[in-house]
Amino acid sequence: MKKRIGQIMLCFLVICGLLAGCGKTQEDAPDGQAAPAAEDSASTDQADTSNEEATADAASGGKVYFLNTKGTVSEQLEAIAKEYTEKTGVEVKVVTAASGTYTQTLKSELAKKDAPTLFIIDGPVGYKMWKDYCLDLSDTKLYKEWLIDDSMAVKGDDGGVYGIPYVIEGYGVLYNNRIMQEYFALPDKAVEISSVEEIDSFDKWKSVVEDMTAHKDELGIKGVFACTSMGEGAAWRWTNHLSSVPLYYEYQDKGIVDSDRVELTYSENFKNVFDLYLNNSSVEPSMLGSKQVADSMAEFALEEVAMAQNGNWGWKQIAPVEGIKIKEEDIKFMPIYIGVEGEAKQGISIGTENNYAVNSQASEADQKATIEFLEWLYSSEEGKKHVTEDLGFISPFNTFGEGETPSDPLAKEVVRYLNDSNYYTVNWTFVTFPGDNFKNALTSAMFEYTQGREDWNYVQKTFVDSWAMEKDLLKEQ
């Protein structure tokens, strides 16, 4: 499996190498998605070195402060930090930024005396913004010995390594296989399609979805899709992940991996998918401004809907839902089809945007403690177990063996697509998005569209104009 991961990541994350000298900005949460509120937890740090070395570092005053962006694993990280502190005596503090605020939180925290020693950058975009705070990690084991494919790392013009990816993730359309099979068994369904496997285009997907809506009472669901969350900090599934798919095809057509100007040539395809979600949803558009991703995942967990767009990180919000009805074996992924030629071979979107960066302005003791904490987490038996079982991460490091992958159903689906050469991977083009101002403008435009106050032309214009404006600003940094 690791060979397959390496091949795929080499193919689509070469963007990181190509863009290392270019400018973009920080993405907070996709990947990993937003936290409900800023939380603080004291714990500790060290590597998979000896306890004797750990004690020495603790005595020297080395400590770790991790500013986390993944709200879905904030509690797990706090528990890991606590365990590591008890084991080594090294202080580790984990703070999770509130939803949609990572950039501003990081800016504020880095200005403090006790600034984060460990934070997240989203590839070349993040490095461009935070390069004055990024330590060269080229001599660490994480990069020199363990990273499966060194093209994944975020590099500067000087050849230094300033960000190291810590997880491989995938997103697409989650579906409940039980409900889908129940639909396909209906004697009066309006389509000739008889299984999810036969859905290999937008037109087929749309025909199934709309007919399911017509039969939603028989299927016992409120809607085919879970709510299209547009609450504060919750629109990233559409502004980042959904829009990334049409942009991927624009990049493919132009033979590029980034651009200072985009046309959103597949704007109509983008609109068609978004409309499919809105028109076959569990809630009316007027309610979307109050909906969060957790609401969507709860609907999916309770089998109130058949589908929901999200990534494998969504399992962390599905599994704990009180009264969960869906069975693990019924949770599957399908690609986000948008209606382009050749999409029958399209797979789900797989990539990484989240990279560890160590604060270059922290003390040497804190830098050492931070790196050793990461080395422990990704090489020791206890640490690796936390990564795969508690955090649910598919690791990009060769310290993990064939059987050391997450056991949750969505991670298994990502690995399945990674290993299936019949599908091509849709690269994460949103790692090239210019920054938060662009994303915020797009969020506002898409919300106005959902409320009927603007048409789709306004969304496209906002996308194109805001992109150009912020790309130009980045050049000036």
N, C-alpha and C positions, 0 to 999 in steps of 0.2 A: 504493500500500500504506500509506503513512504517513497518508493521510486516513482509511483504514479503522481503523488503529491508534488514531488520535486519537479517532474516534467511539466505539470500544469502550471505550477507557480512560476517556473522559469519563463513559460510562454506569456502569461498575462501580467506578472509582476515585474517584467523587464521595464515596465513603465516607470518603476521607481528609479532604476538606473538611468533611464533616458531623461527623466525629469529632475534629477537630483540638483541640477543647477538652476532650475526654474522656480518661479514663485507661485504659491497658492496659499490656503490658510487652514486653520484648525477645524476639524470636524468634531463635535462632541457627541458621542453616543452612537453610533449606528449600530456601529457596529455594535456596537454594544449599546444598549439603548439606555436612555436617560434614567437618572435616579430621581426618586420622588422628593428628596430633600437632602440638604447637606448633612452628612453624618460623620461623626468623629469617633475613632476607636484607637486606644493605645495598645500596642503590641510590640513585636520585635523582629530583628533581622539577623541574617547570617547565611552563609552558603552551605554547601555540602562538604565543607572542610571539617576538621575535627572540633570536638567540643572545647578542647584546650585553646584552639585558635579563636573560637567564638568568645570564650571568656576573656581572652586578651583584648579583643576588639571592644567588648562591653566595657572593660576597665579603661580603655583609651577614650571612651566617650563617643564612639561612632554610633549613629542612630539613623533610622529610616523614617521618612515622611512621604507616603505615597498618595498623590492626588489622583483618585480613580474616576473614570468616566462611565464605568459600567454599573448602573444601578441594579441590574438584575443579579449581580453577584456581590453586592456590597457586604451583606451579612457573612457570606462565605469567606470573603477576604479578611474581614475582621476576626473571624474565628481562626483562620490560618495565621494571621499576625500574632494573635494571642498565644497560640501554640508555639510559634517560633520564639517568642519572647521568653516563655517558660522554659524552653529547651536551651536557649543560648544566653539569655540575659541582655540581649540587644533590644533596645527600644524600637518599636515600629508603630507608627501612627498611620491609620488609613482614614482618609477623608473622601467622601463621594460627593462630587459636585451635583447640585440640583439640576433638574431637567432643563436642557437647552442653555446651560450657563457655563459650560466648561471653559470656553475661551476667556470670558471675563473673570471667572473664578481663578483660573491659573494666573492671569495677569495680576490680579490682586494679591494672590498668595506668594508669587515670586518676588514681590516688592517688600515682603516682610522679612524680618531678621531670621525667623525660623521658617524658611521657605521649603517647599517640597524638595526632597532629594531625588524623587522618582515621579515622573509624570508621563503623559501620553501625547504623542504627536501623530498626526495622520499623514504620514508619508512626506514627500517633498513639500507639500503645502504647509504642514506643521513645522517642518524644519525651517522653511523660509521665515516664518513668523517668530520662531523661538530659538534661532541659531545661536544667539548670544548666551543661551543657557544650556546648550547641549554639549555634553562631554563626548570626546572621541572614544568609542567603545571597540575599536578595531583590535585591541589586544586582549579582549575578554574571551573567556571560553565560550560564552554565548554565541559570539560571532566566529571566532577562529576555528573552533572545534565542533560546535554543535548545530549551528544553523544548517538545515538541509540544503538550502540554495542561497548563496550569499547575495544573489541579485535582489532578494527580498528586502535587504537592509536599506535604510535611508542613508545615502552618502552625499557628502558635500563636494564642491569643486576641487577641494584639496585632497580628495580621496579618503578622507576620514569617514568613519561610520558613526552616525549620530542618532540613529533610531534602529531598534531591533524588533521585528514583529514577534508577537507572543501567542498568536492564535490564528488559525485558518477557519473561516466561517462561510456560511452559505445562506442565501435567502431565495424565496420563491413563493409559491402559493401552497400553504398548508391545506390539506383536505382530510376529511373524515371518511375513511374507506368504507366503513359500515353504512353510512348514509348514502354514499355514492352507489354502492352495490344495491341498496334498497331502491334507489331511484332507477337504476338500469333494469331492475326487475319489474318495474311498473308496466302493466299491459297496455296502457294508453299513452306512454311517453311519445313525444312528437319527433324524436330523433332516431336514427338507425344505429347510432353509436351504442355499444353495449358494455364498454369498460373505459376506465380512465386512460388506459394504455393507448386507446384509439384516438384520444384527444392530442393532436399534434399541430394545431394551428389556432390562431385567434378565432377564426370563424367557427370552428368546431366547438371550441371552449364556450364561446358566446351562445351558440345554439343550445348547448347543454344547460348552461347557467339560466338562461331565460325560461327554458322549459321547467327547470327545477323550481323556479320562482312560481310558476303556474301551479305546481304540485306541492308547494311548501306545507300546506295544511296536512296533506297525506303523509308527508315526510316528517311532520312534527317539528319543523324548524320555523324560526321567526324570519329568516331570510337566508339566502345562499351565503352571502358574505358577512363576516363580522363587521361591526361598525367602523366606518372610515374615520378614525380618530383624528380630530383637528383641534383638540384642546391645547393649552399652552405647553409647548415643548414636545408635542406628540405627533407632529406632521412629518417627521423624518421618513416615515415609510413611503410617503408619496413624493416629497420634495427631493429626497436623496436617492432612495432605492428604486422607486418606480421610474423616475425620470432618468436614472442611470441607464436603463435598458434602451430606450430610443437613442440616447446619446452614444451608446456603444455602437449602434449601427451607423450613426453619422460618422463616427471616428473610423469605422471599418471602410465605409465608402470612400473616405478621403485619405485613407492610409496614414492616419496620425494617431497619436496617443494623448494629445492635449492641444489646445489652441487658445490664443488670446481672443478669438472671435468664434462664435458658433451661430448656426442658423436655426437649430432645432428642426431639422428637415423632416423628422418623423413626429412632428407635433400632433398631427391628426391621430397617429397610432397611440401616442401618449394619452390623448383625450379619450379615445375609444375605450382603453382599459380603465381609466379613471371613472368614466361614465358607467362602465359595466359594474364597478364596485358600488357606485352611488345608487344606481337604479335597481340593484338587487340586494340591498343591504338590510340589516336587521333593524335599522332606525331611519327616521326621516332626516333629510339634510339639515333641517332647522335645529336638530339636536347635536350635530357634529362638533360644535364649538365647545361642548362640555365633556366630550369623550376622550379618554386616554387609552393608550395601548393596552393597559391592564384590563380595561373593560372589554376590549376586543378579544383578548386571550381568555378571559373568563367565559365569554359567550361560546368560544370554541371548545373549551374544556367541558362545559355543561351541555354540549351537543345542541345548542340553540341555533347553530349555524353549521354549514357544511364546509366552508372555506374561509381562509384568512391569509392575507399577505404578511409574511414575517420571515425571520431567520431562525437558525437553529438555537439561538439564544432565547427564543420564545418559550422553550421548554421550562425555563426557570420561572415563568409566569403562569404556565399551564398546570404544572404538577402540583403546586400548593393550593389550587382553588378548592375551597370547601365544597364538598358534594360532587367532586369531579366525576363525570360519567364516561368520558371517552377512554377507551382502552389504548394502551401504548401501541399495540400491534395495528391499530387503525389509524395512526398518525403518519401521514405520508407527505411528500413534497411533489409538486409538479412545476414546470417552468412557467414564467410569466410570458405568455405569447402575446405579441403585439401586432401580428399581421404582416410579417416581412417574408420575402422569398427565402426558402430553405430552412425555415424555422422548425421543421419536423425533426431536425437533428439538434435543436437547441436544448441545452441543459439548464440547470438552475444557475444563479449568479454566485460565484465563489471567489473569495479573495481575502485580503486583509488590509485594514486601514489603521489598525491600532498598533503603535510601536512604542516600546519603552524608551524613554530618554532619561539620562541621569544628569542632574544639575551640575554644570561645570563650575558654578560659583559656590557650591557647597564645600565644606571642609574636606580635606583628603580622607579623614577618618569616616565621615559620613558617606562619601563616595564609595569607599571600600566596603563599608557595611551594607550599602544598598546593592552593590554588585554581588556580594556574597549571598545576600538574601535571595536574589534572583537565581543564582547558581544553585542554591539549595532547593529552591522551589522546582526547578526544571531538571534536576539530576538525582536528588535523593529519592529513595523509595517512598518516604512519607510525602515529600513534596509532589512527586509525580502523581501519586494517588489523589492528592488534593486537586491537581490540575485537571485530571480526567474525570474524577467522580464528583467532586464538589463544585468546581468551576465549570465543568462540562466543556473544556477547551480541546480542540483538535490541535495538537502541538506541532510547530514547525521545526522542532529540534530532533536530532538523531539519537538523543538519550532515551527516547521512547521506543519501545519494541512494538512488534506487530499487534500484540494484544492490548497495548496500553492506549486505547482510544476510548472516548466517552461511550457509555452504554445507553444513553437516552435515545429515544426513537428519532429525533430530528438530526442529531449528530450522526447517527447511523445512516440516515438518508443522504447527508452530505458526503460521507465516505463512499456510499454506493455510487453516487454520481461521479465522484472523483475517479473511481476505479472503472467506470464504464466508458470505453473508448468510442462507443456509438454516439456519444453526445459531445458537442463542443460547449465550452464554458463561456458564459457571458461575463466579461471582465467588469470590475468595479470602476466605472468611469467617474463615479462621484468623488473619488479621491483627487480628481483634478478640479473639482469645483472651487471657485476663487475664494470663498470665505463666508463668514456668518452674515454679512450684510446682504449678500446675494441670496442665501438660503432664507433669510427672514423676509426678504422682498417676495420671493417665490411662494413662501408659506402664506403670506397675506393675499397674494393674487389668487392662489388656489382656493383659499377660504372664501374669498369674495365670489368666486365662480360657483362654489357649492351652494351659496346662498342666493344665487340668481342675480347678483348685483353687477356682475361683469361677465362678458363672454370669454370664450377660450382664446380669442385673438389677444385679449389683454394679458392672459397668462403667458402666451408665447412671447409677446413683446417684452413683458417684464423679465422673462428668462434671458432673452437675447441682450437686452439693454443693460440689465443689472450685471450680467456676466462681463460684458465689455468694460463697464465702468470700474468694477472691482479688480479685474485683471490689470487694467491700466494703473490703478492705485498701487497694486502689488509691485509693479515695476519700479515705483519710486522709493520703495523701502530699501 
